[in-house]
Amino acid sequence: MTAVMIGVDPHKGSHTAVAISADECPLGRMGVRACPAQAEQLVAWAQAWPDRAWAVEGAAGLGHLLARQLVAAGEYVVDVPPKLAARVRLLVSCERSSFDCGSRFRDDALCR
């Protein structure tokens, strides 16, 4: 199992990367401008965690260039489908909202 997972949220003008440990503790965060040196900057930042993998949202779409650059640099990259990432964002925003969403998470119909 990989010790560190680095999730990347790519956008047209910039990318945000967040590193988390195997026990889901945040380790670091970095933003880079979308440019030819984007992967080089991210890999240099990630050197602190040699046992790492990258999870790029939309590696077949908007994150395609970054994912290819990371693979070319010898990094292990997995694709996170945008629909899955959107669902995670919805669940996280629900956890942080002022109303109680706990019952929604316990509802088997929503957890399938």
Biopython code that builds the backbone (N, CA, C, O; Angstrom):
import numpy as np
from Bio.PDB.StructureBuilder import StructureBuilder

atoms = [
    (1, "MET", "N", (0.841, -1.182, 0.000)),
    (1, "MET", "CA", (0.000, 0.000, 0.000)),
    (1, "MET", "C", (0.885, 1.245, 0.000)),
    (1, "MET", "O", (1.926, 1.283, 0.656)),
    (2, "THR", "N", (0.461, 2.241, -0.733)),
    (2, "THR", "CA", (1.196, 3.490, -0.811)),
    (2, "THR", "C", (1.053, 4.267, 0.493)),
    (2, "THR", "O", (-0.038, 4.359, 1.055)),
    (3, "ALA", "N", (2.155, 4.820, 0.961)),
    (3, "ALA", "CA", (2.144, 5.554, 2.228)),
    (3, "ALA", "C", (1.470, 6.912, 2.099)),
    (3, "ALA", "O", (0.866, 7.400, 3.055)),
    (4, "VAL", "N", (1.571, 7.527, 0.920)),
    (4, "VAL", "CA", (1.017, 8.866, 0.718)),
    (4, "VAL", "C", (0.251, 8.915, -0.600)),
    (4, "VAL", "O", (0.736, 8.461, -1.636)),
    (5, "MET", "N", (-0.942, 9.469, -0.538)),
    (5, "MET", "CA", (-1.741, 9.700, -1.742)),
    (5, "MET", "C", (-1.804, 11.207, -1.948)),
    (5, "MET", "O", (-2.101, 11.959, -1.019)),
    (6, "ILE", "N", (-1.526, 11.638, -3.160)),
    (6, "ILE", "CA", (-1.589, 13.056, -3.488)),
    (6, "ILE", "C", (-2.731, 13.259, -4.470)),
    (6, "ILE", "O", (-2.672, 12.814, -5.616)),
    (7, "GLY", "N", (-3.761, 13.931, -4.006)),
    (7, "GLY", "CA", (-4.916, 14.219, -4.842)),
    (7, "GLY", "C", (-4.728, 15.553, -5.533)),
    (7, "GLY", "O", (-4.296, 16.526, -4.915)),
    (8, "VAL", "N", (-5.052, 15.596, -6.817)),
    (8, "VAL", "CA", (-4.887, 16.827, -7.591)),
    (8, "VAL", "C", (-6.221, 17.227, -8.205)),
    (8, "VAL", "O", (-6.895, 16.431, -8.858)),
    (9, "ASP", "N", (-6.579, 18.488, -7.976)),
    (9, "ASP", "CA", (-7.782, 19.082, -8.568)),
    (9, "ASP", "C", (-7.314, 20.044, -9.657)),
    (9, "ASP", "O", (-6.912, 21.168, -9.358)),
    (10, "PRO", "N", (-7.364, 19.609, -10.927)),
    (10, "PRO", "CA", (-6.859, 20.451, -12.010)),
    (10, "PRO", "C", (-7.914, 21.449, -12.516)),
    (10, "PRO", "O", (-9.105, 21.145, -12.575)),
    (11, "HIS", "N", (-7.449, 22.612, -12.867)),
    (11, "HIS", "CA", (-8.278, 23.641, -13.491)),
    (11, "HIS", "C", (-7.514, 24.205, -14.679)),
    (11, "HIS", "O", (-6.334, 23.898, -14.850)),
    (12, "LYS", "N", (-8.153, 25.013, -15.494)),
    (12, "LYS", "CA", (-7.483, 25.561, -16.674)),
    (12, "LYS", "C", (-6.269, 26.410, -16.318)),
    (12, "LYS", "O", (-5.250, 26.347, -17.005)),
    (13, "GLY", "N", (-6.365, 27.202, -15.254)),
    (13, "GLY", "CA", (-5.281, 28.119, -14.924)),
    (13, "GLY", "C", (-4.371, 27.677, -13.805)),
    (13, "GLY", "O", (-3.260, 28.192, -13.674)),
    (14, "SER", "N", (-4.822, 26.723, -12.985)),
    (14, "SER", "CA", (-4.006, 26.290, -11.849)),
    (14, "SER", "C", (-4.439, 24.899, -11.402)),
    (14, "SER", "O", (-5.508, 24.411, -11.768)),
    (15, "HIS", "N", (-3.581, 24.277, -10.604)),
    (15, "HIS", "CA", (-3.865, 22.959, -10.047)),
    (15, "HIS", "C", (-3.574, 22.999, -8.557)),
    (15, "HIS", "O", (-2.615, 23.638, -8.125)),
    (16, "THR", "N", (-4.399, 22.319, -7.769)),
    (16, "THR", "CA", (-4.176, 22.227, -6.330)),
    (16, "THR", "C", (-3.935, 20.769, -5.974)),
    (16, "THR", "O", (-4.711, 19.889, -6.345)),
    (17, "ALA", "N", (-2.852, 20.528, -5.253)),
    (17, "ALA", "CA", (-2.500, 19.176, -4.813)),
    (17, "ALA", "C", (-2.526, 19.121, -3.293)),
    (17, "ALA", "O", (-2.073, 20.045, -2.617)),
    (18, "VAL", "N", (-3.065, 18.022, -2.765)),
    (18, "VAL", "CA", (-3.105, 17.800, -1.323)),
    (18, "VAL", "C", (-2.573, 16.397, -1.049)),
    (18, "VAL", "O", (-3.032, 15.422, -1.644)),
    (19, "ALA", "N", (-1.605, 16.305, -0.146)),
    (19, "ALA", "CA", (-1.027, 15.014, 0.227)),
    (19, "ALA", "C", (-1.645, 14.545, 1.537)),
    (19, "ALA", "O", (-1.766, 15.312, 2.492)),
    (20, "ILE", "N", (-2.037, 13.261, 1.565)),
    (20, "ILE", "CA", (-2.572, 12.678, 2.800)),
    (20, "ILE", "C", (-1.864, 11.353, 3.071)),
    (20, "ILE", "O", (-1.449, 10.651, 2.148)),
    (21, "SER", "N", (-1.735, 11.030, 4.349)),
    (21, "SER", "CA", (-1.089, 9.779, 4.743)),
    (21, "SER", "C", (-2.080, 8.623, 4.617)),
    (21, "SER", "O", (-3.264, 8.825, 4.347)),
    (22, "ALA", "N", (-1.570, 7.410, 4.818)),
    (22, "ALA", "CA", (-2.420, 6.221, 4.731)),
    (22, "ALA", "C", (-3.541, 6.245, 5.764)),
    (22, "ALA", "O", (-4.594, 5.644, 5.550)),
    (23, "ASP", "N", (-3.322, 6.933, 6.883)),
    (23, "ASP", "CA", (-4.382, 7.042, 7.889)),
    (23, "ASP", "C", (-5.182, 8.341, 7.728)),
    (23, "ASP", "O", (-5.834, 8.798, 8.667)),
    (24, "GLU", "N", (-5.122, 8.927, 6.528)),
    (24, "GLU", "CA", (-5.918, 10.080, 6.102)),
    (24, "GLU", "C", (-5.626, 11.377, 6.853)),
    (24, "GLU", "O", (-6.504, 12.226, 7.005)),
    (25, "CYS", "N", (-4.386, 11.523, 7.321)),
    (25, "CYS", "CA", (-3.969, 12.786, 7.944)),
    (25, "CYS", "C", (-3.372, 13.682, 6.862)),
    (25, "CYS", "O", (-2.532, 13.225, 6.087)),
    (26, "PRO", "N", (-3.787, 14.949, 6.792)),
    (26, "PRO", "CA", (-3.213, 15.850, 5.793)),
    (26, "PRO", "C", (-1.733, 16.098, 6.075)),
    (26, "PRO", "O", (-1.333, 16.341, 7.214)),
    (27, "LEU", "N", (-0.939, 16.034, 5.021)),
    (27, "LEU", "CA", (0.502, 16.224, 5.148)),
    (27, "LEU", "C", (0.976, 17.528, 4.516)),
    (27, "LEU", "O", (1.970, 18.102, 4.959)),
    (28, "GLY", "N", (0.288, 17.993, 3.505)),
    (28, "GLY", "CA", (0.712, 19.214, 2.833)),
    (28, "GLY", "C", (-0.222, 19.573, 1.701)),
    (28, "GLY", "O", (-1.042, 18.768, 1.259)),
    (29, "ARG", "N", (-0.077, 20.809, 1.242)),
    (29, "ARG", "CA", (-0.914, 21.320, 0.161)),
    (29, "ARG", "C", (-0.076, 22.258, -0.689)),
    (29, "ARG", "O", (0.741, 23.019, -0.171)),
    (30, "MET", "N", (-0.285, 22.198, -2.003)),
    (30, "MET", "CA", (0.451, 23.080, -2.902)),
    (30, "MET", "C", (-0.404, 23.439, -4.095)),
    (30, "MET", "O", (-1.131, 22.603, -4.632)),
    (31, "GLY", "N", (-0.309, 24.668, -4.497)),
    (31, "GLY", "CA", (-0.962, 25.119, -5.714)),
    (31, "GLY", "C", (0.096, 25.520, -6.728)),
    (31, "GLY", "O", (1.103, 26.136, -6.381)),
    (32, "VAL", "N", (-0.142, 25.166, -7.977)),
    (32, "VAL", "CA", (0.772, 25.557, -9.051)),
    (32, "VAL", "C", (-0.033, 26.156, -10.198)),
    (32, "VAL", "O", (-1.194, 25.810, -10.419)),
    (33, "ARG", "N", (0.606, 27.046, -10.907)),
    (33, "ARG", "CA", (-0.006, 27.614, -12.105)),
    (33, "ARG", "C", (0.077, 26.563, -13.207)),
    (33, "ARG", "O", (1.083, 25.862, -13.314)),
    (34, "ALA", "N", (-0.952, 26.447, -14.015)),
    (34, "ALA", "CA", (-0.933, 25.523, -15.144)),
    (34, "ALA", "C", (0.067, 26.055, -16.166)),
    (34, "ALA", "O", (-0.148, 27.102, -16.777)),
    (35, "CYS", "N", (1.157, 25.322, -16.341)),
    (35, "CYS", "CA", (2.226, 25.757, -17.234)),
    (35, "CYS", "C", (3.067, 24.538, -17.607)),
    (35, "CYS", "O", (2.849, 23.460, -17.054)),
    (36, "PRO", "N", (4.009, 24.675, -18.516)),
    (36, "PRO", "CA", (4.828, 23.525, -18.896)),
    (36, "PRO", "C", (5.607, 22.898, -17.736)),
    (36, "PRO", "O", (5.920, 21.708, -17.783)),
    (37, "ALA", "N", (5.927, 23.674, -16.698)),
    (37, "ALA", "CA", (6.716, 23.165, -15.568)),
    (37, "ALA", "C", (5.853, 22.665, -14.417)),
    (37, "ALA", "O", (6.376, 22.402, -13.334)),
    (38, "GLN", "N", (4.546, 22.527, -14.621)),
    (38, "GLN", "CA", (3.630, 22.172, -13.527)),
    (38, "GLN", "C", (3.986, 20.846, -12.859)),
    (38, "GLN", "O", (4.039, 20.774, -11.632)),
    (39, "ALA", "N", (4.229, 19.810, -13.635)),
    (39, "ALA", "CA", (4.535, 18.497, -13.062)),
    (39, "ALA", "C", (5.880, 18.527, -12.345)),
    (39, "ALA", "O", (6.028, 17.941, -11.272)),
    (40, "GLU", "N", (6.843, 19.197, -12.924)),
    (40, "GLU", "CA", (8.166, 19.307, -12.299)),
    (40, "GLU", "C", (8.063, 19.979, -10.928)),
    (40, "GLU", "O", (8.714, 19.551, -9.975)),
    (41, "GLN", "N", (7.250, 21.023, -10.830)),
    (41, "GLN", "CA", (7.063, 21.716, -9.553)),
    (41, "GLN", "C", (6.384, 20.809, -8.530)),
    (41, "GLN", "O", (6.781, 20.775, -7.365)),
    (42, "LEU", "N", (5.365, 20.078, -8.961)),
    (42, "LEU", "CA", (4.651, 19.181, -8.043)),
    (42, "LEU", "C", (5.533, 18.024, -7.582)),
    (42, "LEU", "O", (5.514, 17.660, -6.406)),
    (43, "VAL", "N", (6.300, 17.447, -8.496)),
    (43, "VAL", "CA", (7.176, 16.337, -8.127)),
    (43, "VAL", "C", (8.257, 16.823, -7.155)),
    (43, "VAL", "O", (8.589, 16.114, -6.205)),
    (44, "ALA", "N", (8.801, 18.002, -7.375)),
    (44, "ALA", "CA", (9.802, 18.556, -6.452)),
    (44, "ALA", "C", (9.194, 18.741, -5.062)),
    (44, "ALA", "O", (9.839, 18.434, -4.060)),
    (45, "TRP", "N", (7.962, 19.239, -4.995)),
    (45, "TRP", "CA", (7.266, 19.405, -3.714)),
    (45, "TRP", "C", (7.036, 18.053, -3.036)),
    (45, "TRP", "O", (7.137, 17.946, -1.814)),
    (46, "ALA", "N", (6.729, 17.030, -3.821)),
    (46, "ALA", "CA", (6.383, 15.710, -3.287)),
    (46, "ALA", "C", (7.593, 14.858, -2.917)),
    (46, "ALA", "O", (7.418, 13.740, -2.430)),
    (47, "GLN", "N", (8.790, 15.338, -3.127)),
    (47, "GLN", "CA", (9.991, 14.551, -2.815)),
    (47, "GLN", "C", (10.053, 14.136, -1.347)),
    (47, "GLN", "O", (10.718, 13.156, -1.012)),
    (48, "ALA", "N", (9.380, 14.859, -0.480)),
    (48, "ALA", "CA", (9.369, 14.522, 0.948)),
    (48, "ALA", "C", (8.695, 13.172, 1.208)),
    (48, "ALA", "O", (8.889, 12.580, 2.270)),
    (49, "TRP", "N", (7.907, 12.683, 0.248)),
    (49, "TRP", "CA", (7.175, 11.425, 0.407)),
    (49, "TRP", "C", (7.534, 10.488, -0.749)),
    (49, "TRP", "O", (6.832, 10.460, -1.760)),
    (50, "PRO", "N", (8.621, 9.721, -0.610)),
    (50, "PRO", "CA", (9.051, 8.871, -1.729)),
    (50, "PRO", "C", (8.076, 7.750, -2.081)),
    (50, "PRO", "O", (8.021, 7.330, -3.236)),
    (51, "ASP", "N", (7.303, 7.257, -1.110)),
    (51, "ASP", "CA", (6.325, 6.198, -1.367)),
    (51, "ASP", "C", (4.971, 6.856, -1.586)),
    (51, "ASP", "O", (4.159, 6.942, -0.664)),
    (52, "ARG", "N", (4.729, 7.320, -2.812)),
    (52, "ARG", "CA", (3.537, 8.119, -3.099)),
    (52, "ARG", "C", (2.864, 7.660, -4.387)),
    (52, "ARG", "O", (3.461, 7.002, -5.238)),
    (53, "ALA", "N", (1.596, 8.038, -4.487)),
    (53, "ALA", "CA", (0.817, 7.849, -5.711)),
    (53, "ALA", "C", (0.003, 9.120, -5.918)),
    (53, "ALA", "O", (-0.298, 9.839, -4.965)),
    (54, "TRP", "N", (-0.344, 9.385, -7.150)),
    (54, "TRP", "CA", (-1.093, 10.589, -7.504)),
    (54, "TRP", "C", (-2.493, 10.196, -7.960)),
    (54, "TRP", "O", (-2.651, 9.269, -8.753)),
    (55, "ALA", "N", (-3.495, 10.889, -7.468)),
    (55, "ALA", "CA", (-4.880, 10.705, -7.899)),
    (55, "ALA", "C", (-5.304, 12.013, -8.563)),
    (55, "ALA", "O", (-5.560, 13.009, -7.887)),
    (56, "VAL", "N", (-5.375, 11.999, -9.885)),
    (56, "VAL", "CA", (-5.676, 13.212, -10.642)),
    (56, "VAL", "C", (-7.130, 13.167, -11.098)),
    (56, "VAL", "O", (-7.542, 12.248, -11.806)),
    (57, "GLU", "N", (-7.900, 14.169, -10.686)),
    (57, "GLU", "CA", (-9.302, 14.246, -11.113)),
    (57, "GLU", "C", (-9.347, 14.520, -12.607)),
    (57, "GLU", "O", (-8.715, 15.458, -13.095)),
    (58, "GLY", "N", (-10.085, 13.710, -13.317)),
    (58, "GLY", "CA", (-10.248, 13.916, -14.756)),
    (58, "GLY", "C", (-8.968, 13.720, -15.539)),
    (58, "GLY", "O", (-8.660, 14.513, -16.429)),
    (59, "ALA", "N", (-8.209, 12.663, -15.221)),
    (59, "ALA", "CA", (-6.950, 12.400, -15.924)),
    (59, "ALA", "C", (-7.181, 12.111, -17.403)),
    (59, "ALA", "O", (-6.246, 12.171, -18.201)),
    (60, "ALA", "N", (-8.407, 11.800, -17.767)),
    (60, "ALA", "CA", (-8.733, 11.589, -19.177)),
    (60, "ALA", "C", (-9.328, 12.859, -19.793)),
    (60, "ALA", "O", (-9.652, 12.882, -20.980)),
    (61, "GLY", "N", (-9.469, 13.903, -18.991)),
    (61, "GLY", "CA", (-10.058, 15.160, -19.478)),
    (61, "GLY", "C", (-9.166, 16.337, -19.168)),
    (61, "GLY", "O", (-8.064, 16.450, -19.706)),
    (62, "LEU", "N", (-9.637, 17.216, -18.300)),
    (62, "LEU", "CA", (-8.908, 18.438, -17.980)),
    (62, "LEU", "C", (-7.541, 18.157, -17.346)),
    (62, "LEU", "O", (-6.607, 18.940, -17.522)),
    (63, "GLY", "N", (-7.418, 17.061, -16.620)),
    (63, "GLY", "CA", (-6.147, 16.716, -15.986)),
    (63, "GLY", "C", (-5.240, 15.848, -16.840)),
    (63, "GLY", "O", (-4.232, 15.334, -16.355)),
    (64, "HIS", "N", (-5.594, 15.680, -18.115)),
    (64, "HIS", "CA", (-4.859, 14.777, -19.002)),
    (64, "HIS", "C", (-3.384, 15.155, -19.152)),
    (64, "HIS", "O", (-2.513, 14.302, -18.986)),
    (65, "LEU", "N", (-3.098, 16.401, -19.459)),
    (65, "LEU", "CA", (-1.710, 16.817, -19.663)),
    (65, "LEU", "C", (-0.891, 16.611, -18.393)),
    (65, "LEU", "O", (0.212, 16.066, -18.449)),
    (66, "LEU", "N", (-1.414, 17.038, -17.259)),
    (66, "LEU", "CA", (-0.690, 16.873, -16.000)),
    (66, "LEU", "C", (-0.452, 15.395, -15.705)),
    (66, "LEU", "O", (0.652, 15.017, -15.314)),
    (67, "ALA", "N", (-1.462, 14.561, -15.886)),
    (67, "ALA", "CA", (-1.312, 13.122, -15.632)),
    (67, "ALA", "C", (-0.223, 12.527, -16.528)),
    (67, "ALA", "O", (0.594, 11.733, -16.061)),
    (68, "ARG", "N", (-0.205, 12.899, -17.791)),
    (68, "ARG", "CA", (0.823, 12.400, -18.717)),
    (68, "ARG", "C", (2.209, 12.865, -18.309)),
    (68, "ARG", "O", (3.173, 12.104, -18.381)),
    (69, "GLN", "N", (2.309, 14.126, -17.878)),
    (69, "GLN", "CA", (3.600, 14.647, -17.443)),
    (69, "GLN", "C", (4.099, 13.902, -16.195)),
    (69, "GLN", "O", (5.286, 13.594, -16.085)),
    (70, "LEU", "N", (3.192, 13.619, -15.265)),
    (70, "LEU", "CA", (3.577, 12.890, -14.055)),
    (70, "LEU", "C", (4.033, 11.472, -14.393)),
    (70, "LEU", "O", (5.032, 10.996, -13.854)),
    (71, "VAL", "N", (3.310, 10.802, -15.276)),
    (71, "VAL", "CA", (3.697, 9.443, -15.689)),
    (71, "VAL", "C", (5.059, 9.487, -16.385)),
    (71, "VAL", "O", (5.904, 8.624, -16.144)),
    (72, "ALA", "N", (5.275, 10.474, -17.235)),
    (72, "ALA", "CA", (6.561, 10.611, -17.928)),
    (72, "ALA", "C", (7.707, 10.845, -16.945)),
    (72, "ALA", "O", (8.855, 10.502, -17.227)),
    (73, "ALA", "N", (7.387, 11.434, -15.786)),
    (73, "ALA", "CA", (8.395, 11.673, -14.755)),
    (73, "ALA", "C", (8.591, 10.445, -13.865)),
    (73, "ALA", "O", (9.346, 10.497, -12.894)),
    (74, "GLY", "N", (7.910, 9.337, -14.194)),
    (74, "GLY", "CA", (8.070, 8.101, -13.440)),
    (74, "GLY", "C", (7.138, 7.961, -12.250)),
    (74, "GLY", "O", (7.353, 7.102, -11.395)),
    (75, "GLU", "N", (6.112, 8.787, -12.183)),
    (75, "GLU", "CA", (5.169, 8.752, -11.064)),
    (75, "GLU", "C", (4.026, 7.776, -11.356)),
    (75, "GLU", "O", (3.680, 7.536, -12.513)),
    (76, "TYR", "N", (3.448, 7.220, -10.288)),
    (76, "TYR", "CA", (2.275, 6.352, -10.406)),
    (76, "TYR", "C", (1.037, 7.232, -10.309)),
    (76, "TYR", "O", (0.860, 7.946, -9.322)),
    (77, "VAL", "N", (0.175, 7.187, -11.331)),
    (77, "VAL", "CA", (-0.988, 8.077, -11.410)),
    (77, "VAL", "C", (-2.247, 7.261, -11.633)),
    (77, "VAL", "O", (-2.273, 6.352, -12.462)),
    (78, "VAL", "N", (-3.300, 7.596, -10.880)),
    (78, "VAL", "CA", (-4.617, 7.003, -11.102)),
    (78, "VAL", "C", (-5.602, 8.118, -11.439)),
    (78, "VAL", "O", (-5.447, 9.263, -11.012)),
    (79, "ASP", "N", (-6.605, 7.756, -12.205)),
    (79, "ASP", "CA", (-7.645, 8.703, -12.608)),
    (79, "ASP", "C", (-8.778, 8.685, -11.587)),
    (79, "ASP", "O", (-9.225, 7.623, -11.154)),
    (80, "VAL", "N", (-9.232, 9.872, -11.212)),
    (80, "VAL", "CA", (-10.418, 10.003, -10.369)),
    (80, "VAL", "C", (-11.505, 10.597, -11.260)),
    (80, "VAL", "O", (-11.420, 11.764, -11.645)),
    (81, "PRO", "N", (-12.523, 9.808, -11.590)),
    (81, "PRO", "CA", (-13.580, 10.332, -12.454)),
    (81, "PRO", "C", (-14.242, 11.574, -11.820)),
    (81, "PRO", "O", (-14.506, 11.581, -10.617)),
    (82, "PRO", "N", (-14.509, 12.612, -12.614)),
    (82, "PRO", "CA", (-15.120, 13.828, -12.071)),
    (82, "PRO", "C", (-16.418, 13.577, -11.308)),
    (82, "PRO", "O", (-16.685, 14.259, -10.318)),
    (83, "LYS", "N", (-17.230, 12.616, -11.745)),
    (83, "LYS", "CA", (-18.482, 12.336, -11.026)),
    (83, "LYS", "C", (-18.206, 11.842, -9.614)),
    (83, "LYS", "O", (-18.914, 12.209, -8.676)),
    (84, "LEU", "N", (-17.183, 11.013, -9.459)),
    (84, "LEU", "CA", (-16.830, 10.515, -8.128)),
    (84, "LEU", "C", (-16.314, 11.661, -7.261)),
    (84, "LEU", "O", (-16.676, 11.770, -6.090)),
    (85, "ALA", "N", (-15.476, 12.508, -7.835)),
    (85, "ALA", "CA", (-14.941, 13.648, -7.089)),
    (85, "ALA", "C", (-16.066, 14.595, -6.668)),
    (85, "ALA", "O", (-16.036, 15.146, -5.568)),
    (86, "ALA", "N", (-17.048, 14.782, -7.533)),
    (86, "ALA", "CA", (-18.176, 15.656, -7.196)),
    (86, "ALA", "C", (-18.979, 15.072, -6.038)),
    (86, "ALA", "O", (-19.453, 15.811, -5.175)),
    (87, "ARG", "N", (-19.132, 13.763, -6.017)),
    (87, "ARG", "CA", (-19.875, 13.131, -4.920)),
    (87, "ARG", "C", (-19.133, 13.311, -3.594)),
    (87, "ARG", "O", (-19.751, 13.586, -2.565)),
    (88, "VAL", "N", (-17.823, 13.157, -3.622)),
    (88, "VAL", "CA", (-17.025, 13.354, -2.409)),
    (88, "VAL", "C", (-17.157, 14.792, -1.926)),
    (88, "VAL", "O", (-17.324, 15.029, -0.729)),
    (89, "ARG", "N", (-17.084, 15.762, -2.848)),
    (89, "ARG", "CA", (-17.237, 17.168, -2.457)),
    (89, "ARG", "C", (-18.604, 17.402, -1.831)),
    (89, "ARG", "O", (-18.717, 18.151, -0.860)),
    (90, "LEU", "N", (-19.642, 16.774, -2.371)),
    (90, "LEU", "CA", (-20.989, 16.923, -1.819)),
    (90, "LEU", "C", (-21.047, 16.372, -0.395)),
    (90, "LEU", "O", (-21.610, 17.007, 0.496)),
    (91, "LEU", "N", (-20.469, 15.199, -0.184)),
    (91, "LEU", "CA", (-20.488, 14.602, 1.148)),
    (91, "LEU", "C", (-19.675, 15.430, 2.142)),
    (91, "LEU", "O", (-20.087, 15.596, 3.290)),
    (92, "VAL", "N", (-18.540, 15.943, 1.715)),
    (92, "VAL", "CA", (-17.714, 16.759, 2.604)),
    (92, "VAL", "C", (-18.432, 18.057, 2.948)),
    (92, "VAL", "O", (-18.416, 18.478, 4.104)),
    (93, "SER", "N", (-19.059, 18.697, 1.970)),
    (93, "SER", "CA", (-19.763, 19.951, 2.249)),
    (93, "SER", "C", (-20.944, 19.699, 3.175)),
    (93, "SER", "O", (-21.293, 20.558, 3.985)),
    (94, "CYS", "N", (-21.555, 18.537, 3.062)),
    (94, "CYS", "CA", (-22.671, 18.196, 3.943)),
    (94, "CYS", "C", (-22.177, 18.018, 5.376)),
    (94, "CYS", "O", (-22.839, 18.446, 6.322)),
    (95, "GLU", "N", (-21.015, 17.389, 5.535)),
    (95, "GLU", "CA", (-20.457, 17.206, 6.874)),
    (95, "GLU", "C", (-20.144, 18.545, 7.532)),
    (95, "GLU", "O", (-20.257, 18.683, 8.750)),
    (96, "ARG", "N", (-19.752, 19.528, 6.727)),
    (96, "ARG", "CA", (-19.339, 20.818, 7.264)),
    (96, "ARG", "C", (-20.490, 21.812, 7.413)),
    (96, "ARG", "O", (-20.317, 22.887, 7.988)),
    (97, "SER", "N", (-21.656, 21.453, 6.897)),
    (97, "SER", "CA", (-22.771, 22.401, 6.954)),
    (97, "SER", "C", (-23.353, 22.473, 8.361)),
    (97, "SER", "O", (-23.029, 21.665, 9.231)),
    (98, "SER", "N", (-24.208, 23.448, 8.557)),
    (98, "SER", "CA", (-24.752, 23.679, 9.895)),
    (98, "SER", "C", (-25.872, 22.706, 10.263)),
    (98, "SER", "O", (-26.185, 22.565, 11.445)),
    (99, "PHE", "N", (-26.484, 22.029, 9.288)),
    (99, "PHE", "CA", (-27.551, 21.095, 9.624)),
    (99, "PHE", "C", (-26.993, 19.682, 9.737)),
    (99, "PHE", "O", (-25.897, 19.400, 9.254)),
    (100, "ASP", "N", (-27.747, 18.803, 10.374)),
    (100, "ASP", "CA", (-27.291, 17.436, 10.623)),
    (100, "ASP", "C", (-27.536, 16.561, 9.406)),
    (100, "ASP", "O", (-28.680, 16.321, 9.022)),
    (101, "CYS", "N", (-26.455, 16.088, 8.804)),
    (101, "CYS", "CA", (-26.573, 15.203, 7.652)),
    (101, "CYS", "C", (-26.304, 13.757, 8.026)),
    (101, "CYS", "O", (-26.338, 12.883, 7.160)),
    (102, "GLY", "N", (-26.040, 13.487, 9.290)),
    (102, "GLY", "CA", (-25.694, 12.137, 9.718)),
    (102, "GLY", "C", (-26.702, 11.104, 9.290)),
    (102, "GLY", "O", (-26.327, 10.006, 8.878)),
    (103, "SER", "N", (-27.973, 11.431, 9.378)),
    (103, "SER", "CA", (-28.993, 10.463, 8.995)),
    (103, "SER", "C", (-28.924, 10.145, 7.509)),
    (103, "SER", "O", (-29.264, 9.034, 7.101)),
    (104, "ARG", "N", (-28.491, 11.102, 6.692)),
    (104, "ARG", "CA", (-28.361, 10.845, 5.255)),
    (104, "ARG", "C", (-27.275, 9.821, 4.987)),
    (104, "ARG", "O", (-27.418, 8.999, 4.083)),
    (105, "PHE", "N", (-26.176, 9.851, 5.764)),
    (105, "PHE", "CA", (-25.093, 8.909, 5.555)),
    (105, "PHE", "C", (-25.481, 7.516, 6.015)),
    (105, "PHE", "O", (-24.957, 6.525, 5.506)),
    (106, "ARG", "N", (-26.401, 7.430, 6.976)),
    (106, "ARG", "CA", (-26.829, 6.119, 7.470)),
    (106, "ARG", "C", (-27.902, 5.504, 6.590)),
    (106, "ARG", "O", (-28.199, 4.316, 6.718)),
    (107, "ASP", "N", (-28.475, 6.275, 5.718)),
    (107, "ASP", "CA", (-29.529, 5.767, 4.846)),
    (107, "ASP", "C", (-28.914, 4.872, 3.772)),
    (107, "ASP", "O", (-28.165, 5.345, 2.917)),
    (108, "ASP", "N", (-29.229, 3.588, 3.819)),
    (108, "ASP", "CA", (-28.636, 2.626, 2.882)),
    (108, "ASP", "C", (-28.892, 3.012, 1.440)),
    (108, "ASP", "O", (-28.045, 2.763, 0.581)),
    (109, "ALA", "N", (-30.018, 3.605, 1.155)),
    (109, "ALA", "CA", (-30.334, 3.960, -0.231)),
    (109, "ALA", "C", (-29.339, 4.947, -0.796)),
    (109, "ALA", "O", (-29.035, 4.885, -1.987)),
    (110, "LEU", "N", (-28.815, 5.865, 0.019)),
    (110, "LEU", "CA", (-27.863, 6.845, -0.452)),
    (110, "LEU", "C", (-26.442, 6.313, -0.468)),
    (110, "LEU", "O", (-25.581, 6.877, -1.143)),
    (111, "CYS", "N", (-26.180, 5.247, 0.258)),
    (111, "CYS", "CA", (-24.817, 4.724, 0.367)),
    (111, "CYS", "C", (-24.488, 3.689, -0.705)),
    (111, "CYS", "O", (-23.363, 3.191, -0.753)),
    (112, "ARG", "N", (-25.434, 3.365, -1.548)),
    (112, "ARG", "CA", (-25.193, 2.340, -2.579)),
    (112, "ARG", "C", (-24.444, 2.894, -3.739)),
    (112, "ARG", "O", (-24.159, 2.169, -4.692)),
]
sb = StructureBuilder()
sb.init_structure("model")
sb.init_model(0)
sb.init_chain("A")
sb.init_seg("    ")
for serial, (resi, resn, name, xyz) in enumerate(atoms, 1):
    if name == "N":
        sb.init_residue(resn, " ", resi, " ")
    sb.init_atom(name, np.array(xyz, "f"), 0.0, 1.0, " ", f" {name:<3s}", serial, name[0])
structure = sb.get_structure()
